[in-house]
């Protein structure tokens, strides 16, 4: 095997390992975001979201490097094929590929776990939004019993209560 191809295979393995670590870090950030939502800590949540965006930028760059290396190696082993596949590439490489295959499987598991956690965070945010809406509605209904809405002339308004200004009934 040409030394250049060995270097590319090593680079491919390094990209897989880096992606695995980056997805693990992204999953940890998602977990922290869930905690920030639970604790209703918006400053912490905003910082975590900024970190998550930066992490996804890193992941995208690493994925681009991985794809580029995969395509180059795939074209070397399968010059006529048009759809690069890591699994198929691993079958073509002469040297032992158990480590690369293990990294590939672990990466897929890490991506799946990260996606499940992301969906859990979306569900939690949806629950929090609905809970807040229900709480505000309940408080508004209680306030309507205690407060009345008055117009500029001082007489009672027949419209719904404004959330900006309430006048207590004397």
Secondary structure, DSSP 8 states (H G I E B T S, - for coil): --HHHHHHHHHHHHHHHHHHHHHHHHHHHHHHHHHHHHTT-HHHHHHHHHHHHHHHHHHHHHHHHHHHHHHHHHHHH-TT--S--HHHHHHH-SS--HHHHHHHHHHHHHHHHHHHHHHHHHHHHHHHHHHHHHHHHHHHHHHHHHEE-B-TTSSB-SS---SS--EE--
